[in-house]
Amino acid sequence: MKLQVYLRFVLASACLLLLLIAAQAQTAEMLYVTNFGEDFISVIDTRNNRKVADIRTGRKPHGAAVTPDGRRLYVSNEDDDNVSVIDPAANRVIATVAVGKTPNQLCASRDGKSVYVANNGDATVSVIDTASNQVVGAIPVGRNPHIIEAAPDGRRIYVTSEGDNKVSIIDHNTRSVIGEIPVFGFPRVLVISPDGKHLFLTLRWLNGILVIDPDAKKVVAALDLGLSIFPADGKAAHGPGLSPDGRLLYLTSQILNTVSVIEAATLKTLKSIPVGLDPNWVDLTADGRYAYVSNTASNDVSVIDTSAGIVVATIAVGKSPKRLTVGRVEMGR
């Protein structure tokens, strides 16, 4: 009897192990790049840093967000006022959702139930229900909302308003604005520390970054890297990326064509890495091994080995790549 029980336990454990291995084999960490100038996104396999597919979307794809379960990818189409819903397992669009005017960045809520879309043209944030892929709300915010991100605790959504020089705070549960953070310039891109205690925000004309305490609703530190050339169009620093442990910032300089590696706690610059032309956005793999940089003017993506602090690959994509996002997605069902 004891032997039979033992054998059953061994068999059950082996079956569970095989199921876990099979589940892991069906997922992969992929990089999605929006090609603003060619109406499609590029798909890059982070395991070998090779482009594996292009997916046709609407006109001028801008932002991209993967849901936490990896089953859906959402892409905002700026010229069509809609969002493409993509099945990553099939690399195809399965639905199109009409939103507000000129949608820019978008983000998935941490619980995966909603996608928030910053509509730059009409001062609202559209809320998409991911179960039905229907818009279930429109939240008034400041003028020209541009970048939107979900806090790690899932309770807050932060959105920058270019026209009002502020960051609005949205409550995920009530879908309403519960606060605002004024900044002293034209806000560009923000990222959130893993503990949610700090926002890192770039401004137009500043080749540097602000540090914001979201609870105190104020700027608590700033870094100015300086410029030898004045950017007449204000394009200095743009998309910062943050290492998964929150220790390092990767800050693009669109005018210098570099990525600065900065200690998040001290704002000490550790290194400047040359990349492609007009670097726009940065995202990292979950293990922090690679940082990916979209280069809008050279139509490619720089792959930075974060341990070595150098570019180890350059991947050609479409015209004018803007946003990119790394996500673990389902590869087949």
C-alpha positions in Angstrom: 0.0 0.0 0.0 2.8 2.4 0.9 4.6 1.7 -2.3 1.4 2.4 -4.3 0.9 5.7 -2.6 4.5 6.6 -3.2 4.3 5.7 -6.9 1.1 7.8 -7.3 2.9 10.7 -5.6 5.8 10.4 -8.0 3.6 10.1 -11.0 1.5 13.2 -10.0 4.7 15.2 -9.4 6.1 14.3 -12.8 2.8 15.2 -14.5 2.8 18.6 -12.7 6.4 19.2 -13.7 5.6 18.4 -17.4 2.6 20.8 -17.3 4.8 23.6 -15.9 7.4 23.0 -18.5 4.8 23.0 -21.3 3.3 26.2 -19.9 6.7 27.9 -19.8 7.5 26.7 -23.4 4.3 28.4 -24.6 5.4 31.9 -23.5 8.2 34.1 -24.6 9.4 37.6 -23.8 8.8 39.7 -27.0 9.5 43.3 -27.9 6.9 45.3 -29.8 7.9 48.4 -31.7 5.3 51.0 -33.1 6.4 52.3 -36.5 4.7 55.7 -36.6 5.7 56.3 -40.2 4.6 53.0 -41.8 1.4 51.9 -40.0 2.6 48.6 -38.6 4.4 47.3 -35.6 7.5 45.1 -35.5 7.8 42.1 -33.3 11.3 41.1 -32.0 12.2 38.0 -30.1 14.3 39.0 -27.1 15.8 35.5 -26.9 17.9 36.1 -30.1 17.2 39.8 -30.8 15.8 39.1 -34.2 12.7 40.6 -35.9 10.2 37.8 -36.4 7.1 39.6 -37.7 5.4 42.8 -38.7 1.7 43.4 -37.9 -0.4 45.8 -39.8 -2.3 48.3 -37.6 -4.1 51.6 -38.1 -2.5 54.8 -39.3 0.4 56.2 -37.2 0.6 53.6 -34.4 1.8 55.4 -31.3 1.6 53.5 -28.0 1.7 49.8 -27.1 0.8 47.9 -24.0 0.7 44.1 -23.2 -1.8 42.9 -20.7 -0.4 41.3 -17.5 -1.6 37.8 -18.6 0.2 38.2 -21.9 -2.9 37.3 -23.9 -3.4 40.7 -25.6 -1.5 43.6 -27.0 -3.1 47.0 -27.5 -1.8 49.6 -29.9 -3.1 53.2 -30.3 -3.5 54.5 -33.8 -3.1 58.3 -33.8 -4.6 59.1 -37.2 -7.5 56.7 -36.9 -8.6 57.6 -33.4 -8.8 54.0 -32.4 -6.9 51.1 -30.8 -5.9 47.8 -32.4 -6.3 44.7 -30.2 -3.8 42.1 -31.2 -3.5 38.4 -30.3 0.2 37.8 -29.7 -0.1 34.1 -30.3 -1.3 34.7 -33.8 0.4 38.1 -34.5 -2.9 39.5 -35.9 -5.4 42.2 -35.1 -8.6 40.6 -33.7 -10.6 43.8 -32.8 -10.5 47.6 -33.3 -11.8 49.9 -30.6 -12.8 53.5 -31.3 -11.5 56.0 -28.7 -11.0 59.7 -28.4 -9.1 62.1 -30.7 -5.4 61.5 -31.4 -4.7 58.7 -29.0 -1.1 58.7 -27.7 0.3 56.4 -25.1 -1.8 53.7 -23.4 -1.4 51.3 -20.5 -2.9 48.2 -19.1 -4.2 48.2 -15.5 -2.3 46.0 -13.1 -5.3 43.7 -12.7 -5.6 43.4 -16.5 -9.2 44.4 -16.5 -8.8 47.8 -18.2 -6.7 49.6 -20.7 -6.3 53.4 -20.3 -5.7 55.5 -23.5 -4.5 59.1 -23.4 -6.4 61.1 -26.1 -4.1 64.0 -26.9 -6.7 65.7 -29.1 -9.6 66.0 -26.7 -8.3 66.1 -23.1 -9.7 62.7 -22.1 -8.6 59.3 -21.1 -10.6 56.4 -22.6 -11.1 53.3 -20.5 -11.4 50.0 -22.4 -12.8 46.9 -20.7 -10.5 44.1 -21.8 -13.1 41.4 -21.4 -15.4 43.0 -24.0 -13.0 45.3 -25.8 -15.5 48.1 -25.4 -15.0 51.7 -24.1 -16.7 51.9 -20.7 -15.7 55.4 -19.7 -14.0 58.7 -20.7 -12.2 60.6 -17.9 -11.6 64.4 -18.4 -8.0 65.3 -17.7 -5.7 68.3 -18.6 -5.1 69.5 -22.1 -3.1 67.3 -24.5 -2.7 64.1 -22.4 0.3 62.3 -23.7 1.9 59.6 -21.5 0.0 57.3 -19.1 1.3 54.7 -16.7 -0.2 52.4 -14.0 1.3 52.5 -10.5 2.8 49.2 -9.2 0.1 48.9 -6.5 -2.6 49.0 -9.1 -4.6 51.8 -7.5 -3.4 54.8 -9.4 -3.0 55.8 -13.0 -0.7 58.8 -13.8 -1.2 60.8 -17.0 0.9 63.8 -18.2 -0.9 66.9 -19.7 1.4 68.7 -22.1 -1.0 71.7 -22.4 -1.3 72.3 -18.7 2.1 71.4 -17.3 0.9 68.9 -14.9 0.5 65.2 -14.1 -3.1 64.0 -13.3 -3.7 61.1 -10.8 -6.6 58.8 -11.7 -8.1 56.3 -9.2 -8.4 53.0 -10.9 -11.4 51.9 -8.9 -13.5 55.0 -9.3 -12.1 56.0 -12.7 -11.9 59.6 -11.6 -9.1 62.2 -11.1 -8.2 62.4 -7.5 -5.2 64.8 -7.6 -2.8 66.8 -9.8 0.9 67.4 -9.6 2.1 70.7 -11.1 5.5 70.8 -12.9 7.4 73.8 -14.1 7.6 72.9 -17.8 6.1 70.9 -20.7 5.9 67.3 -19.4 7.1 64.6 -21.7 7.5 61.0 -20.4 7.3 59.4 -17.0 8.2 56.1 -15.4 7.4 54.9 -11.9 9.7 53.3 -9.4 8.9 49.7 -8.5 7.8 50.7 -5.0 5.6 53.5 -6.4 7.3 56.2 -4.2 8.8 58.2 -7.0 7.9 59.3 -10.6 10.7 60.2 -13.0 9.6 62.7 -15.6 11.3 64.3 -18.5 10.4 67.9 -19.7 10.7 69.6 -23.1 14.0 71.6 -23.4 15.5 69.9 -20.3 18.3 67.4 -21.1 17.7 65.7 -17.7 14.9 64.5 -15.5 12.7 65.4 -12.5 12.0 63.2 -9.5 8.5 63.6 -8.1 7.0 62.4 -4.8 3.4 61.5 -5.9 2.1 61.4 -2.3 3.4 64.9 -1.6 2.5 66.0 -5.1 5.7 67.9 -5.7 9.1 67.8 -7.4 11.7 66.7 -4.9 14.9 66.5 -7.1 16.1 67.3 -10.6 19.0 66.5 -12.9 20.2 68.7 -15.7 22.8 67.0 -17.9 23.3 70.2 -19.9 23.5 70.8 -23.6 26.1 72.4 -25.9 23.4 72.9 -28.5 20.1 74.6 -27.8 17.2 72.4 -29.0 14.9 74.8 -30.8 12.1 72.3 -31.0 12.6 71.3 -27.3 13.7 67.8 -28.1 16.2 67.0 -25.4 15.6 64.1 -23.1 12.6 61.9 -23.9 11.8 58.4 -22.8 13.4 57.1 -19.6 13.6 53.4 -18.9 14.0 52.0 -15.4 15.8 48.8 -14.5 13.5 46.1 -13.0 15.1 46.6 -9.5 14.6 50.4 -9.8 18.3 51.1 -9.3 19.2 52.5 -12.7 17.6 55.0 -15.1 18.3 54.8 -18.8 17.6 58.3 -20.2 17.5 59.1 -23.9 18.9 62.4 -25.3 17.2 63.0 -28.7 19.6 65.8 -29.6 22.9 64.0 -28.5 21.8 60.5 -29.7 22.8 58.9 -26.5 21.4 57.0 -23.5 22.7 58.1 -20.1 22.9 55.5 -17.3 21.9 57.2 -14.1 21.7 56.0 -10.5 18.0 56.5 -9.6 18.7 57.2 -5.9 21.4 59.8 -6.3 20.9 61.0 -9.9 24.6 60.3 -10.5 25.5 59.8 -14.1 27.5 56.6 -14.6 27.8 56.3 -18.3 26.7 57.8 -21.7 26.1 55.2 -24.4 25.9 56.2 -28.1 22.9 54.8 -29.9 21.0 55.5 -33.1 19.5 58.8 -34.3 16.8 60.6 -32.3 16.4 57.9 -29.6 12.8 58.0 -28.4 11.9 55.2 -25.9 13.5 52.7 -23.6 12.3 49.4 -22.2 14.1 46.5 -20.5 13.7 42.7 -20.3 12.3 41.4 -17.0 15.8 40.2 -15.9 17.4 43.5 -16.8 19.9 42.0 -19.2 18.9 44.1 -22.2 17.7 47.7 -22.7 16.0 48.4 -26.0 16.0 51.9 -27.5 13.8 53.0 -30.5 15.7 55.4 -32.8 13.1 57.4 -34.7 15.4 59.0 -37.3 17.5 55.9 -38.1 14.6 53.5 -38.2 16.1 50.9 -35.9 16.4 49.6 -32.4 19.6 49.6 -30.4 20.1 46.7 -28.0 22.2 47.6 -25.0 23.8 44.9 -22.9 23.3 46.5 -19.5 26.2 44.6 -17.8 28.7 45.8 -20.4 27.1 49.1 -21.0 27.4 48.9 -24.8 25.2 48.4 -27.8 25.5 44.8 -28.9 23.0 44.8 -31.7 21.1 47.1 -34.0 17.7 45.8 -35.4 16.2 47.4 -38.5 12.4 48.1 -38.1 9.9 50.3 -39.9 9.9 54.1 -40.5 9.9 56.4 -37.4 9.7 53.9 -34.6 8.3 55.6 -31.5 7.3 53.4 -28.6 8.4 50.0 -27.7 7.4 47.6 -24.9 8.7 44.2 -23.7 6.1 41.7 -22.5 5.9 38.0 -21.8 3.2 36.7 -24.1 1.5 33.5 -25.0 3.0 32.0 -28.1 0.3 29.4 -28.9 -2.9 28.0 -27.6 
